[in-house]
């Protein structure tokens, strides 16, 4: 098949290695097989090597030697976008800073597609902002969201018609990466080998998870919890662990490009978020046949776990409920192992080729 020769600009100011970034990399590399001229605008070069060589990457800076605010990153990348659009009109696909891109689209008259990544319950609590969002959400040719519940929520709130496309999941890549050898003895002799992979932010609510572990250790439950990630709450988390004398039970590792080699050693994956979009990390853990306990937050976990038929759900911010779910898993691990297999068999709806092709079809329509 001959490649499309028109230009597509992908816009993602801040790439830090989270779920949104993973989807950007997966979708971009797929599109590069079908579109000849793709430009990616992002702040620094930290993840440049993850992208196909056919993608032209424009960075605001080459090496990020200090921490910049997200607004500084947005501003610098919007300047780059302005220059590129002035040089040549193109379709823009924004993964981040969507409202700013909508404003630029109105001013510079370029076609825009946006992808919204997390439930409005996490970012739409300001009345004035909601009015602005309601107006600007009519600017893009299409707004893509990643779960059905997400679509219902955002469509109802802002009176728009978004397009739902599930996150593309490449099971073969995840399985291959999980086979990477690593010396890891932390879980040794633990009955419950629990893992969490998430940014250390308020959204991910690690403190509910840590509080539940504190409850269980007081009941002499034989467990170990590994937390992998990065973010502003790390020091607070470490303080909580030290204050409650959990050092023996909880270990924190900084962000890993390959968390799967650690996930394979666990028997229980826990997500404690207060809101999501469609958490990639749950799909990845299910791909490795790990049992899931997740907060029943908006949106995604309930949809992935089919209302609790493929894993357990607990009320967000409820450490007692989470602790009880963990004990329930402990009491009948064989039963829940079978449920993990059913969850794995349900992953076809997140198929890599099928969902990437959906993205391509939307872009093909407007490019």
FENZIJO-V977250 format. One record per residue. SS is DSSP state (H for helix, E for strand, C for the rest). PSI is psi in radians with two decimals (* if undefined). Layout:
<<SS | PSI> <SS | PSI>>
This chain:
<<C | 2.30> <C | 2.42> <C | 2.59> <E | 2.34> <E | -0.10> <E | 2.80> <E | 2.43> <E | 2.28> <E | 2.16> <E | 2.31> <E | 2.02> <C | 1.53> <C | -0.79> <C | 1.93> <C | 1.96> <C | 0.01> <C | 0.13> <C | -2.93> <H | -0.71> <H | -0.74> <H | -0.71> <H | -0.74> <H | -0.67> <H | -0.85> <H | -0.82> <H | -0.86> <H | -0.74> <H | -0.81> <H | -0.60> <H | -0.81> <H | -0.55> <C | -0.32> <C | -0.34> <C | -0.26> <E | 2.19> <E | -0.67> <E | 1.65> <E | 2.28> <E | 2.32> <E | 2.18> <E | 2.08> <E | 2.80> <C | -0.96> <C | 3.13> <C | 0.20> <C | -0.66> <C | 0.25> <H | -0.65> <H | -0.19> <H | -0.15> <C | 2.63> <C | 2.48> <C | -0.36> <C | -0.24> <E | 2.17> <E | 2.12> <E | 2.22> <E | 2.02> <E | 2.50> <C | -0.68> <C | 2.75> <C | -0.88> <C | 2.29> <C | 1.70> <C | -0.10> <C | 3.03> <C | 2.18> <C | 2.62> <C | 2.70> <H | -0.54> <H | -0.58> <H | -0.75> <H | -0.77> <H | -0.83> <H | -0.83> <H | -0.70> <H | -0.55> <H | -0.60> <H | -0.74> <H | -0.71> <H | -0.74> <H | -0.82> <H | -0.74> <H | -0.72> <H | -0.66> <H | -0.59> <H | -0.70> <C | 2.12> <C | 2.38> <C | 2.83> <E | 2.33> <E | 2.30> <E | 1.87> <E | 2.22> <C | -0.14> <C | 2.80> <C | 0.74> <H | -0.70> <H | -0.71> <H | -0.67> <H | -0.62> <H | -0.74> <H | -0.77> <H | -0.64> <H | -0.70> <H | -0.71> <H | -0.81> <H | -0.09> <C | 0.77> <C | 2.74> <C | 2.47> <E | 2.38> <E | 2.39> <E | 2.75> <E | 2.06> <C | 2.40> <C | -0.28> <C | 2.66> <C | 2.41> <H | -0.37> <H | -0.33> <H | -0.29> <C | 0.12> <C | 0.84> <C | -0.04> <C | 2.15> <H | -0.82> <H | -0.75> <H | -0.71> <H | -0.63> <H | -0.76> <H | -0.79> <H | -0.78> <H | -0.65> <H | -0.87> <H | -0.40> <C | -0.12> <C | -0.04> <C | -0.84> <C | 2.61> <C | -0.60> <E | 2.43> <E | 2.17> <E | 2.35> <E | 2.86> <C | 0.17> <C | 2.76> <H | -0.75> <H | -0.68> <H | -0.83> <H | -0.83> <H | -0.76> <H | -0.87> <H | -0.63> <H | -0.76> <H | -0.73> <H | -0.70> <H | 0.13> <C | 0.87> <C | 3.08> <C | 1.58> <C | 2.96> <E | 2.21> <E | 2.16> <C | 2.17> <C | 2.70> <C | 2.29> <C | 2.26> <E | 2.05> <C | 1.58> <H | -0.65> <H | -0.71> <H | -0.77> <H | -0.80> <H | -0.73> <H | -0.78> <H | -0.54> <H | -0.34> <C | -0.07> <C | 2.28> <C | 2.45> <C | 2.40> <C | 2.00> <C | 1.81> <C | 0.05> <C | -0.69> <C | -0.08> <C | 2.29> <C | 0.08> <C | 2.41> <C | -0.74> <E | 2.06> <E | 1.66> <E | 2.46> <E | 2.58> <E | 2.33> <E | 2.00> <C | 2.76> <C | 2.57> <C | 1.29> <C | 2.91> <H | -0.62> <H | -0.68> <H | -0.26> <C | 1.02> <H | -0.37> <H | -0.55> <H | -0.71> <H | -0.83> <H | -0.66> <H | -0.67> <H | -0.67> <H | -0.68> <H | -0.71> <H | -0.80> <H | -0.64> <H | -0.54> <H | -0.37> <C | 0.18> <C | 0.54> <C | 2.32> <C | 1.66> <E | 2.81> <E | 2.44> <E | 2.18> <E | 2.22> <E | 2.20> <E | 2.27> <E | -2.78> <C | 2.83> <C | 3.08> <C | -0.33> <C | 0.11> <H | -0.82> <H | -0.68> <H | -0.68> <H | -0.77> <H | -0.66> <H | -0.76> <H | -0.76> <H | -0.79> <H | -0.77> <H | -0.65> <C | 0.19> <C | 0.87> <C | 0.14> <C | -0.58> <C | -0.39> <C | -0.40> <E | 2.33> <E | 2.37> <E | 2.26> <E | 2.47> <E | 2.90> <C | 2.34> <C | 2.30> <C | -0.47> <C | 1.48> <C | -0.24> <H | -0.53> <H | -0.32> <H | -0.68> <H | -0.61> <C | -0.40> <C | -0.18> <C | 2.91> <C | 0.01> <E | 2.21> <E | 2.29> <E | 2.29> <E | 2.26> <C | 0.35> <C | 2.71> <C | -0.29> <E | 2.72> <C | -2.91> <C | -1.30> <C | 1.73> <C | 1.89> <H | -0.68> <H | -0.53> <H | -0.73> <H | -0.72> <H | -0.71> <H | -0.69> <H | -0.65> <H | -0.54> <C | 0.24> <C | 0.70> <C | 2.49> <E | 2.51> <E | 2.29> <E | 2.15> <E | 2.63> <E | 2.54> <C | 1.01> <C | 2.79> <E | 2.33> <C | 2.88> <C | -1.03> <H | -0.78> <H | -0.67> <H | -0.77> <H | -0.76> <C | 0.17> <H | 1.00> <H | 0.57> <H | 0.05> <C | -0.36> <C | 0.15> <C | -3.10> <E | 2.55> <E | 2.46> <E | 2.76> <C | 2.29> <C | 2.52> <C | 0.32> <C | 1.58> <H | -0.54> <H | -0.73> <H | -0.75> <H | -0.78> <H | -0.71> <H | -0.66> <H | -0.71> <H | -0.75> <H | -0.65> <H | -0.74> <H | -0.76> <H | -0.63> <H | -0.32> <C | 1.12> <H | -0.59> <H | -0.73> <H | -0.79> <H | -0.36> <H | -0.67> <H | -0.64> <H | -0.61> <H | -0.64> <H | -0.72> <H | -0.70> <H | -0.74> <H | -0.74> <H | -0.21> <C | 0.03> <H | -0.09> <H | -0.57> <H | -0.27> <H | 0.34> <E | 2.35> <H | -1.00> <H | -0.81> <H | -0.81> <H | -0.58> <H | -0.67> <H | -0.60> <H | -0.74> <H | -0.79> <H | -0.74> <H | -0.66> <H | -0.80> <H | -0.74> <H | -0.62> <H | -0.58> <H | -0.18> <C | *>>
